Amino acid sequence: MRRVGTDEWSGLAMLVVAVAVAGPGLFGAVETTVARGLWIALFVGYLVALLVSVATRVSRLVRYAAFATTVAAAWILLLSAASLGLLPVLLVLTAAVSVYVVPIPVGLLVVVGNTLVITFAAASTMRAMPDRAMLLGFYLLIQVATLLSSVTLLREQRMRRELAEAHVELQAASVLLSESAATAERLRISRELHDLIGHQLTVLTLELETARHLEGPAARTHLERADRVARDLLGDVRATVGQLRAASPDLEQALRRVTQDLPGLDVTIDVAPGVRIDEDDSAAFVRATQEIVTNTIRHADASSLRISVTGDERETVLVARDDGRGAPDPTLGNGLRGLGERFAALGGDLAVDGDDGFRVTARVPAR
């Protein structure tokens, strides 16, 4: 089940506030200069347009049109009410959401337009000039304050997102550096074993092979026994060297390190027990996970991401899927295109599907 995110709660809060301030007009406690049914229809249109303007799963053009409709509907609702009451709060809501849809200068223009509408409405409903001035000053300050608060919130969210992206990149680099250092150490030890012990035991085996052909039954028996021990020891050394060279990285631990401690995104890692890959394939999967997590944080508006790795005798497959908004026809950026080239160089491939959330599938052939 998809977790309710901050955007959903914000939309619900705006809906509750809007209904509360428009309640007197909706239920007949305040007279309107237009038919009650038309006024209610305008309010419903305002609500729908407001929610669409802050939705993240529609195109930017649709959001622009919805926001323009929101502003116009709020102005008409205010001007068609016989008394203001708390109706100017609807204009405050439009100012608050403006920074999520349009540039800040446009939002400030909306604040100016809202203030002019309140001025006109107050002139027809309030006779005392001090009362009108106090009302205008109050709502002007409230609009500017909410707009700046929204700007601050957006900047904080962007900084947290950038921090999470930098964290993922740092963790991936740390994992790859650790694996590279471990591989280099294994290769160094294997060379030492081969060059020193292996060489000496090879010489010993050759000497014993020569001595076996000397005269003397007793000597022959002991020499043959020593020959077998030496050959077994040489085989053990060679097997140890092979294991050091072929030891596969711990992929599950590496992926967990890349995805740990990410604020706002619940990442699940599931690596099948039988998966065994070499360092090059492991590096490709680590980089794929880094790019997938970064894109999820940056674009998907998702609350959870599941990454699974399975393998058989033919191939090893990584599948990542989030619960975000997806994209029916996703456009691959430089990161995903680079990943596709990396997996192609390893003999595999990378596929992207955005129909239901965002799904990335990466494959490498079994080694």
C-alpha positions in Angstrom: 0.0 0.0 0.0 1.4 3.4 -0.9 2.3 5.6 2.0 0.6 9.0 2.1 3.2 11.7 1.4 3.7 15.3 2.4 2.0 16.6 -0.8 -1.1 14.6 -0.1 -1.4 15.9 3.4 -0.8 19.5 2.3 -3.5 19.2 -0.3 -5.9 17.8 2.3 -5.1 20.7 4.7 -5.8 23.3 1.9 -9.0 21.6 1.1 -10.2 21.7 4.8 -9.2 25.4 5.2 -10.9 26.4 1.9 -14.2 24.6 2.9 -14.1 26.2 6.4 -13.7 29.8 5.2 -16.3 29.4 2.4 -18.7 27.6 4.7 -21.0 30.6 5.3 -21.4 31.2 1.6 -22.0 27.5 0.9 -24.7 27.1 3.5 -26.5 30.4 3.0 -25.2 32.3 6.0 -23.8 35.0 3.7 -25.6 36.4 0.7 -24.1 36.3 -2.8 -24.7 38.6 -5.8 -25.0 35.5 -8.1 -27.2 32.5 -7.8 -26.2 30.3 -4.9 -25.8 27.2 -7.2 -23.5 29.1 -9.4 -21.4 30.4 -6.4 -21.1 26.8 -5.1 -20.1 25.6 -8.6 -17.4 28.3 -8.7 -16.1 27.2 -5.3 -16.0 23.6 -6.4 -14.1 24.7 -9.6 -11.7 26.7 -7.3 -11.0 23.6 -5.2 -10.4 21.3 -8.2 -8.1 23.8 -9.9 -6.2 24.4 -6.7 -5.5 20.7 -6.2 -4.5 20.2 -9.8 -2.1 23.2 -9.7 -0.1 21.6 -6.9 -0.3 18.0 -8.3 3.0 16.6 -9.5 1.6 14.0 -11.8 0.3 16.3 -14.5 2.1 18.4 -17.1 3.5 21.8 -16.4 1.1 23.4 -18.9 -1.9 21.8 -17.1 -0.7 23.1 -13.8 -0.3 26.6 -15.2 -3.8 26.6 -16.6 -5.2 25.2 -13.3 -3.4 27.9 -11.3 -4.8 30.7 -13.5 -8.2 29.2 -13.0 -7.7 29.1 -9.2 -6.8 32.8 -9.1 -9.7 33.8 -11.3 -12.2 31.7 -9.4 -11.0 33.1 -6.0 -11.4 36.6 -7.3 -14.9 36.0 -8.5 -15.9 34.2 -5.3 -14.7 37.2 -3.2 -16.3 39.9 -5.4 -19.6 38.1 -5.6 -20.0 37.7 -1.8 -22.1 40.3 0.1 -19.6 40.3 3.0 -16.0 39.4 3.1 -15.8 37.3 6.3 -12.8 35.0 6.0 -13.1 34.6 2.2 -9.8 36.5 1.6 -8.1 33.4 3.0 -8.8 31.8 -0.4 -6.5 34.4 -1.9 -3.9 33.7 0.7 -4.0 30.0 -0.3 -3.4 31.0 -4.0 -0.4 33.1 -2.9 1.0 30.2 -0.8 0.8 27.7 -3.7 2.0 30.1 -6.4 5.7 29.3 -5.7 5.0 25.6 -6.4 3.7 26.5 -9.9 5.1 29.8 -11.2 8.3 31.8 -10.6 8.5 34.0 -7.5 8.0 37.3 -9.4 4.8 35.9 -10.9 3.7 34.9 -7.4 4.3 38.5 -6.2 2.2 39.8 -9.0 -0.6 37.5 -7.8 -0.2 39.0 -4.3 -0.6 42.4 -5.8 -3.7 41.4 -7.8 -5.2 39.7 -4.7 -4.7 42.9 -2.7 -6.4 45.0 -5.4 -9.4 42.6 -5.4 -9.6 42.7 -1.6 -9.4 46.6 -1.8 -12.3 46.7 -4.3 -14.4 44.1 -2.3 -13.7 45.9 1.0 -14.8 49.3 -0.5 -18.2 47.9 -1.3 -18.7 46.1 2.0 -16.9 48.2 4.6 -17.5 51.9 5.0 -14.9 52.9 7.6 -11.5 53.7 6.1 -9.4 52.6 9.1 -11.1 49.2 9.0 -10.4 48.8 5.3 -6.8 49.9 5.7 -6.3 47.4 8.6 -7.9 44.6 6.6 -5.7 45.3 3.6 -2.5 45.6 5.6 -3.3 42.3 7.4 -4.0 40.3 4.3 -1.1 41.8 2.5 1.3 40.7 5.3 -0.3 37.3 5.5 0.1 36.7 1.7 3.7 37.8 1.7 4.4 35.7 4.8 2.9 32.6 3.3 4.6 33.1 0.0 8.0 33.5 1.7 7.3 30.5 3.9 6.6 28.4 0.9 9.8 29.6 -0.7 11.7 28.6 2.4 10.1 25.2 2.5 10.9 24.6 -1.2 14.5 25.6 -0.7 14.7 23.3 2.4 13.3 20.4 0.4 15.7 21.0 -2.5 18.7 21.2 -0.1 17.6 17.9 1.6 17.2 16.3 -1.8 20.6 17.5 -2.9 22.1 16.3 0.4 20.5 12.8 -0.1 21.9 12.7 -3.7 25.4 13.6 -2.5 25.0 11.0 0.3 24.2 8.3 -2.3 27.1 9.3 -4.5 29.5 9.3 -1.6 28.3 5.9 -0.3 28.6 4.4 -3.8 32.2 5.8 -4.2 33.1 4.4 -0.8 31.7 0.9 -1.7 33.6 0.8 -5.0 36.8 2.1 -3.4 36.5 -0.6 -0.7 35.9 -3.3 -3.3 38.8 -2.1 -5.4 41.2 -2.0 -2.4 40.0 -5.6 -1.3 40.6 -6.8 -4.9 44.0 -5.3 -5.1 45.0 -6.9 -1.8 43.7 -10.3 -2.9 45.7 -10.1 -6.1 48.8 -9.0 -4.1 48.5 -12.0 -1.8 47.9 -14.4 -4.6 51.0 -13.2 -6.5 53.1 -13.5 -3.3 51.9 -17.1 -2.8 52.4 -18.0 -6.3 55.9 -16.4 -6.7 57.3 -17.6 -3.4 55.7 -20.8 -2.0 54.4 -22.0 -5.3 57.8 -21.7 -7.0 59.6 -23.4 -4.1 57.1 -26.3 -4.0 57.4 -26.7 -7.8 61.2 -27.0 -7.4 60.8 -29.5 -4.5 58.4 -31.6 -6.6 60.9 -31.8 -9.5 63.7 -32.7 -7.1 61.7 -35.5 -5.6 60.7 -36.7 -9.0 64.4 -37.0 -9.9 65.2 -38.7 -6.6 62.5 -41.3 -7.0 64.4 -42.8 -9.8 67.5 -43.4 -7.6 68.5 -46.8 -6.3 67.2 -48.2 -2.9 63.7 -49.5 -2.1 63.4 -47.8 1.3 64.4 -44.4 -0.2 62.0 -44.9 -3.0 59.1 -45.5 -0.5 59.8 -42.4 1.5 60.5 -40.3 -1.5 57.2 -41.3 -3.1 55.4 -40.4 0.2 57.1 -37.0 0.3 56.3 -36.5 -3.4 52.6 -37.0 -2.7 52.6 -34.6 0.3 54.5 -32.0 -1.8 52.1 -32.3 -4.7 49.1 -32.1 -2.3 50.5 -29.0 -0.7 51.1 -27.4 -4.1 47.5 -28.1 -5.1 46.3 -26.5 -1.9 48.3 -23.4 -2.5 47.0 -23.1 -6.1 43.4 -23.6 -4.9 43.9 -20.9 -2.3 45.3 -18.6 -4.9 42.3 -19.3 -7.2 39.8 -18.6 -4.4 41.5 -15.3 -3.6 41.3 -14.2 -7.2 37.7 -15.4 -7.7 36.2 -14.3 -4.4 33.0 -12.3 -5.3 32.1 -9.1 -3.6 29.2 -9.0 -1.1 26.7 -7.3 -3.4 23.9 -7.1 -0.8 26.1 -5.4 1.7 27.3 -3.0 -1.0 23.8 -2.0 -2.1 22.6 -1.6 1.5 25.5 0.8 2.1 24.6 2.9 -0.9 20.9 3.2 0.1 21.1 3.5 3.9 19.9 6.6 5.8 17.9 8.3 3.0 15.4 10.8 4.4 11.9 10.4 3.0 12.6 7.3 0.9 12.1 3.7 2.2 14.5 1.5 0.2 14.3 -2.3 0.4 17.2 -4.5 -0.8 16.7 -8.2 -1.7 19.6 -10.1 -3.1 19.0 -13.8 -3.8 21.4 -16.1 -1.8 22.8 -17.8 -4.9 23.9 -14.6 -6.7 27.7 -14.6 -7.4 29.2 -11.9 -9.6 32.7 -10.5 -10.3 34.0 -7.1 -9.5 33.1 -5.5 -12.8 29.5 -6.7 -12.6 29.3 -5.6 -8.9 30.6 -2.1 -9.8 27.9 -1.9 -12.5 25.1 -2.8 -10.1 26.4 -0.4 -7.5 26.4 2.4 -10.1 23.0 1.4 -11.3 21.6 1.6 -7.8 23.2 5.0 -7.3 21.6 6.4 -10.4 18.2 4.8 -9.7 18.1 6.1 -6.1 19.2 9.6 -7.3 16.5 9.7 -10.0 13.9 8.5 -7.5 14.8 11.3 -5.1 15.0 13.9 -7.8 12.0 13.1 -10.1 9.7 10.3 -8.9 8.0 11.8 -5.9 8.1 8.3 -4.4 8.0 7.1 -0.8 9.4 3.6 -1.4 11.8 1.9 -3.7 12.4 -1.9 -3.9 15.6 -3.3 -5.5 15.9 -7.0 -6.0 18.8 -9.0 -7.6 18.3 -12.6 -8.8 20.5 -14.9 -10.8 20.7 -18.3 -12.6 23.1 -20.1 -14.8 22.3 -17.7 -17.7 22.2 -14.2 -16.2 22.1 -11.9 -13.2 19.2 -9.4 -13.1 18.6 -6.3 -11.0 15.1 -4.9 -10.9 14.3 -1.6 -9.2 10.8 -0.3 -8.9 9.4 2.8 -7.0 5.8 3.8 -6.2 6.2 7.3 -7.7 4.3 9.0 -10.5 6.3 7.3 -13.3 6.2 8.5 -17.0 4.5 6.7 -19.8 7.2 7.7 -22.3 10.3 8.3 -20.2 13.2 10.3 -21.6 16.5 8.9 -20.5 19.1 11.4 -19.2 22.8 11.1 -19.4 23.0 9.0 -16.3 20.7 6.2 -17.5 22.2 6.3 -21.0 25.6 5.9 -19.5 24.4 3.0 -17.5 23.0 1.3 -20.6 26.4 1.7 -22.3 28.1 0.2 -19.2 25.9 -2.9 -19.1 26.2 -3.3 -22.9 30.0 -3.3 -22.5 29.5 -6.2 -20.0 27.4 -8.1 -22.5 24.1 -7.2 -20.8 21.4 -4.5 -21.2 19.3 -2.0 -19.3 15.6 -1.3 -19.8 13.3 1.4 -18.3 9.5 1.3 -17.9 7.5 4.2 -16.5 3.9 3.0 -16.9 3.3 2.2 -13.2 5.8 4.0 -11.1 9.4 3.8 -12.5 10.9 0.4 -13.2 14.6 -0.2 -14.2 15.8 -3.7 -15.2 19.6 -4.3 -15.6 21.0 -7.6 -16.8 24.5 -9.1 -17.1 25.4 -12.6 -18.4 26.5 -15.2 -15.9 30.3 -15.6 -15.8 
